[in-house]
């Protein structure tokens, strides 16, 4: 597994002050066929630069970043999965309890686009039927080599109730927006009551305990204080 990547609050670690806890933690997946640029998308999102020496992911790699979404701080815990068939049995075990996913194909590869239906089925079967997925047509910078049109991918997204963006891990175009758009949709569903962070396997956790208390029904009894067993 690769090293954990992360972003801390400005100067907080240097000063020895721990950053405040995020309001929420969301479990994310990055899925799709090998060679679509999944690891490069994650690296650009976290480091804001292109990953020059990218090899195929072996198994699963992990990255995290705290972002501001609609006035709330959200820590995205992102699992970047290998796209090669020989790792599928390993990577599928990481799907469980994911709240959101980037489903990635390469706009210059018809083969990676044709595989999307299987990846989508895996995500909705193994993670959750309610998982929030954004379809990402990566390598937008290679327009001259395009094999998949924007229109047909957009139609696929619409038919399967997915959000859709074309991205470039090289230039950074729409990379941050893809993660934020997915996170924003999850947050909206929490606020509307469609998603419940308390539900087992939701892929969502409260980072700030006060938010959990605010969501308790009015008049509900406070949780019993645990007695010390020492």
N, C-alpha and C positions, 0 to 999 in steps of 0.2 A: 504494500500500500504506500502511496506517495506521501510526502510530508503534508501536514495540515497547513493550509494557507489561511490567513485571516487579516482583518482590519480592526485596529483598536481605536478608541477615541483619541483625539489629538493631544499628544504629550502626556496622556494620563499614565501610561506605563512608565515613561521616563521619570515622572515625578513620584512614582510609587503609589499613585491613587488608582484603585481599580475603577474601570468604567462602570457606569450604572447598568443594571441588568436591562436587556431589551424587553419590550412589552410582550413580544411573541417570539417563538422559535418555530420555523417551518422546515419540514424535511422535503428536500427537492431531489429529483433525479434528472440526469442528462442521459437520454437514451437515443439509440439509432445505430445504423450500420457502421462498420469500421471504415475509417478514412473520411468521415463526414466533417471532422473538425470539432468534435465534442470537447476534447481536452483543451483545445485552443480557445474555444468560446469561454470555458470556465476560467482559464488562465487570464484572458483579456478582461473578463468581468472583475476578477479579484485584483489583478496587478495593473490593469489599464495599459497593457502593452501586449504585443504579439509574441507568442511562444515560438522562437525560431527553431529549436531542436526538438520537435515533437515526434515521439514514437507511438506506436499503438499501445493503448492502455492494456495492462495485464491485470485482469480481474476488475478491481474497483479502486478509484482514487477519491480523495475527500478534500473539499475546500469549504470555507465558511466566510461569510461577510455580513456585517450589520448594515442595513439600509434604512432609510427613512421612507415610509410609505403612508401617505395620507395623515401625516402628523404622528404616526406611531413608529417606534423603532422595532425592526424585525430582523432577527438573526436567521439568515438562510444557511441551512446545513445541507450541503450539496454533494450528492454521490454521483460521480462520473463513472459510468459503467462501460466495460469493454464491449465493442460491437461485434467481435468475432464469434462465430457459432460455437467454438470449443469452450468459450467462457460462459455461455448462456446459463448453464446450470448453477454456476457460482453467482452471477450477477442477479439472477431472478430472486435470490434470497434477500436482496437488498430492496426490492420493490415494496415490501410490506410496510404499510403505515406511511406512505409518501403522500404529502398534501398537494404537491405540484410537480410538473415535469416539463422539460424542454425535449420535444421530439424532433430530432435533427436529421435532415437529409442534405445531400450535396446537389445544388442546382445543376452541376455539370455531369451528374451521374444518374441516368434513368434507373439503374439497378437499385440504388439506395432509396429512390422515391417509390419504386414498386414494392419495397419491403416494409413500407410504413404501416400497412394494415396489420401485419403480424406484430410489430412493435406496439401498436395501439391496443391490440387485443391483450397482449401480455400485461400492459400497464393497467388496464381497466379490470382485468381478472385477478392479477396478483397484488396490486396495490389497493385500489378501491374504485368502485364504479363512479364515485364522486370526485376522483382526482382531477385537478385543474391542469389542463395540458395546453401548451402553446407550441404550434408547429413552426419550426425554424428552417427556412431554406438557406443554408449556409453557403459561403464562397460567392457572395453577391458581387465581389470584385472581379470575378472571372466571367463577366457578361458575354464575352466573345465565345466562350466554350459551353454556354448554357444548353442543357438538354431538356429541362423541365420549365415550362412557362409559368409565370406568376399566376395567370388566370386558372390553369388546371389545378395548381396547388391550392389556390384560394378556394376553388370549388370543393376539393377534397376536404379542406378544413371546415367549410360550411356544412357539408353533408355529415361530418362526424362531430359537429359541435365543438370545434377547436378554435382557439385564437390563432392568428397567423402573422408572421413577419418574415421578411428576408433579411439575413444578417451577413456580416463579414467579420470573421475573427481577425483578419489581417488589418482592416482599417478601423475596426471597432463599431462600424455602423450597426445600429439597433441592438447591440449586444446587451448593454445595460438595460435598455428598454424591454427586451424580452424577459429578463428576470423580474424586473419591476412590474411589468404588466401582469405577469402570472401571480406575483405576490399581492398586487392590488386587488385582483379578482378574488383571491382567497380571503383577504381581509374584508372585502365587501360582503362575502358570503357569511363570514363570522358575525358581522354587524347586523345582517338581516336575519340571523338565526338559522340559515340554511346549513351551516357547518357548526358543529359543537366541539370546541377544543377539549371538552371533558370526555368525549367519546373515545374509547379505546381504539387505537389504530388510525386516528384522524390525521396523524402526521403534524399536529399542531400542539404546542405547549405554551402555557403562560410563562413568560420570563419574569413578570412582575406579579406578585401575589395579590396586589391590590386590585388588579383587573379581574381576577377570579371572584373576589368579594363583590365587586360592582355588578357582576353578571348573575349573582344569586337572586332568585325571585324574592320580591319584597315580602317580608314576614317569615321567610324561611329561617329555621333555627340555625344558629351559628354552629359550626362543627365542634364536637366535644373536644375539650383540651385533653391531650394525652397525658396521663400521669407518668411520672418518672419511675422507671422500673429498677433504678439503681439502689 
